[in-house]
Amino acid sequence: MKKQLLIISTLFVAVAANAQWTNQATGYTAVSRGVRDVCAVDANNVWICAYDGTATKAKVQDFSKTTDGGTTWTPGKITTANANYEWSNISAISGTTAWGCFYDGVGGGGGVYKTTDGGATWSLQTVGYTTASFPDIVHFWNANNGVTIGDPAGGYFEIYTTTNGGTSWTRTSTANIPVPLANEYGIVNVFNVQGNTIWFGTTAGRCYKSTDKGMTWSVSVVSTTATDMVSDVAFRTPMEGIACTYDQGGTIFSPYMTSDGGATWTFLSVSSGTFFGADLEVIPNSSAYVSTGANTTVSIGSSYSVDGGINWVLIDTAIQRTAQGWVDGSTGWCGGFNTSATADGIFKYSGASLGVTALNRDDAKMRMFPNPCNGQFTVQIGGAETKDAMVTIVDVAGSVVYQQNVSNRSVTIEKGFDLPNLSKGLYFVNVKNGATLFSDKLIVK
């Protein structure tokens, strides 16, 4: 049975981009080519793959890439693919080496293709997919280690791993993958990776997780609503993430949060701003989530959050924005729809750096200890501006439970807090210091 695919949008709106996004041309000769996936290897090398954004929904194998940060984009096509193949996603490790995952847009089948010459030629990998398969995802951690994930075949999800760049693939044992529910499938390009851990969402509102690059798996329930599918998932730390669900019976996008690596999920009540449902990503080594919107009947634009998704700050509401990929807080791209071979289709972020310090990392500039705590804790910030800092603590519902201005005339902030009235639970501590916002989570037990 062919599953229902997540369609980002088949509408096109020709509107000038907001000033925080700079127009770049994908180079596609056909108009209304949408961007299904963005793989930003570094500040210079970025790969994108396409889908047809018109009402005809043609089957396309177009891709485009840049090696100069988007100044020029070079389009291409995998001509060896079946004419009915469509992109699931693209995974690249450099400007020359990439893998493309394809599904058959008419019937069953698909596969993984690899290029080592910058997209000039592609070769079909011998994975194990058959005409009964439906590949959803391919991801490579490096030149050797990769995983590809397809819908259930033979009673369990079709997952293969490789340790030699795709020369050979081994199917993950059924004993290592939880049994799928009736009519449960994966979704094209709905996954996230943090270190060796990978998560992917399903049409049954569940999330599968592997901590060893696809060798063994667990599964959790994100939403118990029968019509909900997990349309996106993103983690800003190995423990803390957001999953977005989409009501297959309508156009409702709902966020859920986890603080235990995806073992359990709780509905996330957005306090302010707009959470968009087209794509959800995390800026690498940062606490910032970025969401984009492409459905003109719901909302279009982009926004970001630095407090775990409770409050969202608009970047723009000017144009349809599809998939995105980030290098850091100053360098990122998001897709749209092109109007010609020389106009738009891909946009590079050109606004002020989101610059949110990484959470719980050795190089983080913000420290809180002890954490968890009983209400007594200390905040330390290195590299601060010599300006007063506003400390705001919010709970998971988005309510401000504490706020204080901290006088500061040093590049180091250190402030102790004694808040015995804080109830047990998860909080977000935000420190606004000049133009920089520091954010981290605090657990009171």
C-alpha positions in Angstrom: 0.0 0.0 0.0 1.4 3.4 -1.0 1.6 5.7 2.0 0.4 9.3 2.1 3.3 11.6 1.5 3.9 14.9 3.3 3.5 17.5 0.6 5.1 20.7 1.7 3.1 22.9 -0.8 2.0 22.9 -4.3 1.2 26.6 -4.4 3.3 29.4 -5.7 3.4 33.0 -4.5 5.7 35.5 -6.3 6.6 37.9 -3.5 9.9 39.7 -2.8 11.9 38.1 0.0 12.3 39.7 3.4 15.5 41.7 3.9 16.8 39.0 6.2 16.9 36.5 3.4 18.9 37.1 0.2 17.6 35.8 -3.2 19.8 33.3 -4.9 18.9 31.4 -8.2 18.8 27.6 -8.1 19.4 27.5 -11.8 16.4 25.2 -12.6 15.1 25.9 -16.1 11.6 24.7 -15.2 9.6 27.1 -13.0 8.1 26.4 -9.6 10.7 23.8 -8.6 10.5 23.6 -4.9 13.4 22.7 -2.6 12.7 19.4 -0.7 16.0 19.2 1.2 19.0 21.4 1.9 22.3 19.8 3.0 24.7 22.6 4.1 28.1 20.9 4.4 29.9 24.1 5.2 29.8 27.9 4.4 30.7 27.2 0.8 29.4 23.8 -0.1 25.6 23.3 -0.2 23.4 20.7 -2.0 19.7 20.9 -2.6 17.2 18.6 -4.3 13.9 19.5 -5.9 10.3 18.6 -6.3 7.6 19.9 -8.6 5.6 22.7 -7.0 3.0 23.0 -9.7 -0.4 21.3 -9.8 0.9 18.7 -12.2 3.3 17.3 -9.6 5.7 16.0 -12.2 8.3 13.4 -11.2 11.7 15.2 -11.1 15.3 14.2 -10.4 16.7 17.8 -10.4 19.3 18.9 -7.9 21.6 21.9 -7.6 24.8 22.8 -5.7 27.1 25.6 -4.8 30.7 25.6 -3.9 31.0 29.4 -3.3 28.4 30.0 -0.6 25.6 30.5 -3.1 27.1 33.2 -5.3 26.5 30.6 -8.1 24.4 27.5 -8.2 24.9 24.7 -10.7 21.9 22.6 -11.5 21.9 18.9 -12.5 19.8 15.8 -12.9 20.3 12.2 -12.1 19.5 10.9 -15.6 20.0 7.2 -14.7 17.1 7.1 -12.3 13.7 5.6 -13.2 11.5 8.3 -14.8 9.0 8.0 -11.9 11.6 8.4 -9.2 11.4 11.4 -6.9 13.8 12.7 -4.3 13.4 11.7 -0.7 16.4 13.6 0.5 20.1 14.3 -0.2 23.1 13.8 2.1 26.5 15.2 1.4 29.9 15.2 3.2 31.8 17.6 0.8 31.4 19.5 -2.4 32.1 16.3 -4.4 30.6 13.4 -2.5 26.9 13.0 -1.9 24.1 10.4 -1.7 20.6 10.8 -3.0 17.6 8.8 -1.8 14.7 8.2 -4.2 11.2 6.7 -4.0 9.0 5.7 -7.0 6.3 8.3 -7.3 3.9 5.9 -9.1 4.4 2.5 -7.6 6.9 0.7 -5.3 10.6 0.8 -5.6 13.4 3.3 -5.3 17.1 3.4 -4.3 20.2 5.2 -3.2 22.5 6.9 -5.6 26.0 8.2 -5.0 28.3 10.8 -6.7 32.0 11.4 -6.0 32.5 13.9 -8.8 30.3 16.8 -7.7 27.1 15.5 -9.3 28.5 14.9 -12.8 27.7 11.2 -12.6 25.7 9.1 -10.1 25.8 5.4 -9.5 23.0 3.2 -8.1 24.1 1.6 -4.8 23.3 -2.1 -4.2 21.3 -1.6 -1.0 18.6 -4.3 -1.1 15.6 -2.2 -2.0 13.2 -4.0 -4.4 10.0 -3.0 -6.3 8.1 -3.5 -3.1 10.2 -0.9 -1.2 9.7 2.7 -0.4 12.9 4.5 0.7 12.4 7.5 2.9 15.8 8.6 4.1 19.6 8.4 3.6 22.1 9.9 5.9 25.9 9.7 6.1 27.9 10.7 9.1 31.2 10.6 7.2 32.7 9.0 4.1 32.1 5.5 5.4 29.2 5.3 7.9 25.7 5.7 6.6 22.1 4.5 7.0 19.1 4.4 4.8 15.5 3.9 6.0 12.5 2.6 4.1 8.9 1.6 4.9 8.1 -1.8 6.4 8.9 -4.7 4.2 8.6 -8.3 5.4 6.9 -7.1 8.6 9.5 -4.6 9.8 11.1 -1.3 8.7 13.6 -1.7 5.9 16.8 -0.3 7.4 20.2 -0.8 6.0 23.6 0.4 7.3 27.1 0.7 5.6 30.6 1.1 6.9 32.3 1.5 3.6 30.6 4.4 1.9 27.8 2.4 0.4 29.9 -0.2 -1.4 28.0 -2.8 0.6 24.9 -2.5 2.9 23.6 -4.8 5.7 19.9 -4.9 6.6 19.3 -4.3 10.3 17.9 -7.4 12.0 14.2 -7.5 12.7 15.1 -8.3 16.3 16.6 -4.9 16.6 13.6 -2.9 15.3 10.3 -2.5 17.2 7.4 -4.0 15.2 5.5 -1.3 13.2 1.8 -0.7 13.8 -0.8 -1.6 11.2 -0.5 0.8 8.3 2.4 2.6 9.9 5.0 4.0 7.5 8.0 6.4 7.5 7.8 9.8 5.9 10.1 11.3 3.2 12.9 13.3 4.8 11.5 13.4 8.3 14.5 12.6 10.5 17.1 14.3 12.7 20.7 13.4 13.7 22.7 14.3 16.9 26.1 12.6 17.0 25.5 8.9 16.5 21.8 9.2 17.3 19.1 9.3 14.7 15.4 9.8 15.0 12.7 9.4 12.4 8.9 10.0 12.5 6.0 7.9 11.2 2.5 8.2 9.9 1.2 6.7 13.2 2.4 9.6 15.4 5.4 7.7 16.6 9.2 8.3 16.7 11.9 5.7 16.2 15.3 6.2 17.7 18.8 4.6 17.2 21.8 5.6 19.3 24.3 3.5 17.3 23.9 4.8 13.7 21.0 2.5 12.8 22.0 -0.8 14.3 19.4 -1.0 17.1 16.2 0.9 17.6 13.5 1.9 20.1 10.2 3.7 19.5 8.0 6.2 21.4 4.6 7.7 21.0 4.5 11.4 20.2 0.8 11.9 19.7 -2.1 9.5 20.6 -4.4 11.3 18.1 -5.3 8.7 15.5 -5.0 11.0 12.5 -1.6 12.5 13.6 1.6 11.8 11.7 5.0 13.1 12.9 5.9 15.5 10.1 9.2 16.7 11.5 11.6 16.2 14.4 14.6 18.3 15.6 16.9 18.0 18.6 19.0 20.8 20.0 20.8 18.5 22.5 20.8 14.7 22.7 18.0 15.0 25.3 16.0 18.0 24.3 13.9 18.1 21.1 10.7 19.0 19.3 8.5 16.9 17.1 5.9 18.4 14.9 2.7 16.5 14.2 0.4 17.0 11.2 -3.3 16.2 11.3 -3.8 14.1 8.2 -7.5 15.1 8.2 -6.7 18.8 8.0 -3.9 21.4 8.2 -3.1 21.5 11.9 0.5 21.5 12.9 1.2 20.8 16.6 4.5 20.8 18.4 5.5 18.3 21.1 8.6 18.5 23.3 10.9 16.0 25.0 13.6 16.4 27.6 14.6 12.7 27.8 15.8 12.0 24.3 12.4 11.2 22.9 11.4 8.5 25.4 8.4 10.6 26.3 6.7 13.6 24.7 4.5 16.4 26.0 2.4 18.8 24.0 4.2 22.2 23.7 2.1 25.2 24.3 3.5 28.1 22.2 3.2 31.3 24.3 4.0 33.9 21.6 5.0 34.2 18.0 4.4 31.8 15.0 5.5 28.2 14.8 5.6 27.2 11.1 5.0 23.7 10.0 7.0 23.2 6.7 10.4 22.5 8.2 12.0 22.5 11.7 15.7 22.6 12.1 18.3 23.4 14.8 21.2 25.7 14.2 24.3 23.5 14.8 26.0 23.8 18.2 23.3 26.2 19.3 20.0 26.3 21.3 18.1 27.9 18.5 15.3 26.2 16.6 14.2 27.6 13.2 10.8 26.9 11.6 9.6 27.7 8.1 6.2 27.8 6.5 5.2 27.2 2.9 1.4 26.5 3.0 -0.4 29.6 1.8 -3.7 28.4 3.4 -2.0 28.2 6.8 1.0 30.5 7.1 4.2 31.3 5.3 7.5 32.7 6.5 10.2 31.8 9.1 10.8 32.2 12.8 13.2 31.1 15.5 13.1 30.2 19.2 15.8 30.1 21.8 13.7 28.9 24.8 12.8 25.4 23.6 9.9 26.5 21.3 7.8 28.4 23.9 8.3 31.8 22.2 9.0 32.3 18.5 10.5 35.4 17.0 9.5 36.2 13.4 12.3 36.4 10.8 9.8 37.1 8.0 6.3 36.5 6.7 7.0 37.5 3.1 7.3 34.3 1.1 6.8 30.6 1.1 9.8 28.9 2.7 10.4 25.1 2.5 13.4 23.1 3.6 16.4 24.7 5.4 20.0 24.0 6.3 22.3 25.8 8.6 26.1 26.1 9.2 25.9 28.5 12.2 23.8 31.4 13.4 25.0 33.6 10.6 25.0 31.2 7.7 22.0 29.2 6.5 19.8 28.6 3.5 16.1 27.9 3.0 14.2 26.9 -0.1 11.3 28.3 -1.9 10.1 28.1 -5.5 11.9 29.5 -8.5 10.3 31.8 -11.2 13.1 31.2 -13.8 16.6 29.8 -14.2 18.0 33.1 -13.2 15.7 34.1 -10.4 15.2 32.9 -6.8 14.3 29.4 -5.5 16.9 29.4 -2.8 17.5 32.1 -0.1 20.6 32.7 2.0 20.2 34.1 5.5 21.6 37.6 5.7 20.1 38.9 9.0 21.8 39.5 12.3 23.5 36.4 13.8 21.1 34.4 15.9 24.3 33.7 17.9 22.8 31.6 20.7 25.5 29.9 22.7 25.5 26.1 22.6 23.8 24.2 25.4 25.5 21.8 27.7 28.7 21.7 25.7 32.4 22.0 26.8 32.7 25.2 24.8 29.5 26.7 26.0 29.9 30.3 27.5 27.0 29.8 29.9 27.1 27.6 32.9 24.5 26.8 35.5 25.3 24.7 38.6 24.1 22.6 40.3 21.7 21.4 37.6 19.4 19.8 38.6 18.9 21.9 41.7 16.5 22.6 44.6 16.0 26.2 43.7 19.6 27.3 44.6 21.9 27.7 41.6 24.5 29.9 40.1 24.7 31.3 36.6 28.1 32.0 35.0 28.6 33.6 31.6 32.0 34.2 30.0 32.6 36.7 27.1 29.7 38.9 28.2 29.3 42.5 27.1 30.0 45.1 29.8 26.3 45.9 30.1 23.6 45.0 32.5 21.9 41.6 31.9 18.2 40.8 32.2 17.6 37.3 33.6 14.2 35.8 32.8 13.1 32.3 33.9 10.1 30.8 32.2 8.3 27.5 32.8 7.3 25.0 30.1 4.0 26.8 29.6 5.8 30.0 28.7 4.9 31.9 31.9 7.6 34.1 33.4 8.2 32.9 36.9 11.1 35.2 37.7 12.9 38.2 36.3 15.8 40.3 37.5 18.2 42.9 36.1 21.8 42.1 37.0 24.2 44.9 37.1 27.3 44.1 35.1 30.5 45.9 34.1 32.7 42.9 33.3 33.2 40.3 30.5 32.2 37.7 33.1 28.8 37.4 34.7 28.3 35.4 37.9 25.1 35.5 39.8 23.7 33.2 42.5 20.0 32.6 42.9 18.0 31.2 45.8 14.4 30.5 44.6 12.9 28.0 47.0 9.4 28.7 45.7 10.0 27.2 42.3 8.0 24.1 41.8 9.6 20.9 40.6 10.0 20.8 36.8 11.7 22.1 33.8 12.5 25.8 33.3 14.4 27.9 30.7 16.8 30.5 32.0 17.3 33.3 29.4 20.0 36.0 30.0 19.8 39.0 27.7 23.2 40.8 27.7 23.4 43.6 25.2 22.9 42.2 21.8 23.4 38.6 22.9 20.8 36.2 24.3 22.1 33.2 26.4 19.7 30.4 27.1 19.8 27.1 28.9 17.4 24.7 30.7 17.2 24.3 34.4 15.7 21.3 36.2 14.3 21.8 39.7 13.7 18.7 41.7 
